[in-house]
Amino acid sequence: MRLLAENLSAHRGEDLIFSNISFELKEGQALILTGRNGSGKSTLLRVMAGLLRPASGTISFWYDAARKAHNLGEVAHYLGHRNAMKTELTVRENLAFWKDFLRDAAGGTGYSVVDAARAVELEQVLHLPFGYLSAGQQRRMSFAKLLVGYRPVWIVDEPTAALDVSAEALLARLMREHQVRGGVILAATHQPLELLDVKRLEMKGFEFAAGDED
C-alpha cells in the first residue's frame, strides 16, 4: 500500500493557504499534521479526502504495485469536526445506515454494528437517539462509524475533540490497531497521539517542514 501526495497547493476563497506540499505514506504509517490555527491543516485533509479540489498537485494511491485507486476518497474515511450522525435516529440506526452505505473497500471486512459499538465501549447506548449522547459519547460513536465499513485510509481532523483522557487513549488504541492491520492514518491534532511509525508535517501556510518522528 502506498499513498503519494506531490506538490499540493490549495486556496480558501482567493487566498493561497499552502503550496508545494509533498509526502509519501506506506502501509501501517501515520502522518500527523501540526501548526497554528489557519495554517491549512483542515484544508489539506479535505483535499486528501476529495472534498476540495487542489489548486495544483496530484494525489495517488496504490493498493499494491499492480492496483491503483484513481480516487483516494473511495478508499478513505474522513472524520471532520462534525460527527455525521442524525440526532433523531438511534445509535444503532445511524451505524446500520453507515454500514450499508459504506460497504467494505480493498478486500477488508468491517465490524458489525454491535462490535463497533463495543469497540468504543458504548454498546449499552445503541437503543438511544444519537442526540441524547454526551459530546464525548458522540465523538466515540463517530469512530465506531469508521469501523463498520472498512477503508484502508483514515483521514481524521482533531479526532480527540471533546474526549476525556481515557477516551483519548481508547481512540488512539483503535488507530494503532488500524495501523497494525496495514492501514494508513492522516491526522490533524493539537493533542499528542501515540501512533505507530509516525511522520510529522508542520503546516506553516506557504512553508512547511516534514520529517520522521524519533
Summary of the structure (lengths in Angstrom):
residues: 214
radius of gyration: 16.9
end to end distance: 22.9
largest distance: 48.1
contacts: 687
relative contact order: 0.21
helix: 32%
strand: 31%
